[in-house]
Amino acid sequence: MSGTSPSPLDSFSLTAALGRPGGELARRHEVLWHSLWQQPHVSAQILELCRLRLAQLHGATRELAVEPPAGLCAGLDAGKRAILLSGNWTRDARLSAAERAALEFAEVYGQDPGAITDELAAAVKAHFSDAGLVALIEALGVIDGRIRLGMMIGELLPPGGSHG
Amino acid sequence: MAEGLRAGTPEHKSGHVIRDSSLGLVPETLQPVIDLQAAMWHQASIGPAVMEMLRLRSARTVNCVFCKSVRYDIALADGLTEDKVEQIDDDFAASALSAREKLVLAFADLYLRTPGEVDAALGVRLRREFTPEQLAHMAIGLTTFHALSRCAVSLGGMPESLPVTQMSVAV
């Protein structure tokens, strides 16, 4: 990074950074963000595993270091977090088949959504139904986007999101 | 491309392009998506033409055939022309677009390609040209368009090509 005062954010601290300058648009983006964590089709625990995997793919170190606020997602089982962060999730039997299906989908989504196969989507639907597949894709999109913004927007907006 | 759609759509059709899509299967997130899009088009401080440039740059990077084919009438009314749209490609820096428009696309490419590598000089130019409010609105618009384009690609059923079609914002 070549900025003079790097100010990396993460998908959660982005809320404060965008909130003041973003006004109504930021408020509506927050409503969507919360709705994704609270929808009933794919659990917040599974989305948290996917958030960590997308952060790894982005090399987003700050994102990997944070945990979701309690109001957004009850704490992820520490063992599962460790499995994901160790890089051994593809071989670790402590992850459920549903968690593995979501992570395998996220793995390809994070690199190239055009490479997603019918088989990957069918594996997700087998555990979460059609609505679950859609909810997962929506969530991955917003999580991926907030990770990206967290990596860059701190360099562009005034600290604390203040004007001036 | 052109495999079948990987998720169904709502049984009851409303005539609303978003509600009738697969997104309609998740009512918990559907209205937030619609409300956010409406605000992006009607309330953003950067205006619809800039919003459309961000959307099309993202669509072309993701290669969403649906998204690439659409032109929002509100952006055309705001001054976006097909001549400008044609210049939203990888060579935009050498195009006839204005310096401000090129900065908009540079902002998009930063997000789309190298979000962790903010060039200091680009940062200075962006902060000089745009207010914090405008930068925040560009960020929210771009990230939402990007997520929706990736959503469309992920759901499959993408045709090889589509003709350019004018659309109104669905509210």
Interface residues (C-beta under 8 A of the other chain):
Chain A: M1 S2 G3 T4 L18 P21 G22 G23 E24 L25 A26 R28 H29 V31 L32 S35 L36 Q38 Q39 P40 H41 H58 G59 A60 Y109 P113 G114 I116 D118 A121 A122 K125 D130 A131 L133 V134 A135 I137 E138 L140 G141 V142 D144 G145 R146 I147 R148 L149 M151 M152 I153 E155 L156 L157 P158 G161 S162 H163 G164
Chain B: E3 G4 R6 A7 G8 S22 L23 L25 V26 E28 T29 P32 V33 D35 L36 A39 M40 Q43 A44 V62 N63 L110 Y111 P115 G116 E117 V118 D119 A120 G123 L126 R127 T131 P132 E133 L135 A136 H137 A139 I140 G141 T143 T144 H146 A147 L148 R150 C151 V153 S154 L155 G156
